[in-house]
Amino acid sequence: MIAPVSKEDSRLCAGVVREVARAKGVDADPAAIGALMVKVARLFNKGLRERDKLLSAAMDEETAA
């Protein structure tokens, strides 16, 4: 069974997605935001729980894509 995600974890991921989207200039593109949400969720599930590390990894992965 999959454990539910807490509100704090959801807010962490949403904040990272919002910040990366603004930095990349894709905050008005729903498809790009959806793809970014998937990337951040995968990074979070791999164990990146600290905001700075998650943000850094999301920016690096977004740049590589």
NUBA-662522 format. One record per residue (C-alpha): x, y, z. Coordinates in steps of 0.5 Angstrom, whole numbers, plus 500, padded with zeros to 3 digits. Layout:
N
XYZ...
END
This chain:
65
500500500502507498503512504499518503504525502503530508501537507508539508511535503506537498507544499515543499514540492509545490514550492520547488516546482513554482520556483523552478518554473519561474526561473525557467520562464515556463510558469504559464505553460501547463505542459511544462509545469506538469513535466516539472511536477513529475520530475520533482516528485521523482526526485522527492521519492528518491529521497531528496527531502531538503528544499535546497537539495531538491531545488538544486537537483530539479534545476540541474535535471531541468537544464539537462532535459
END
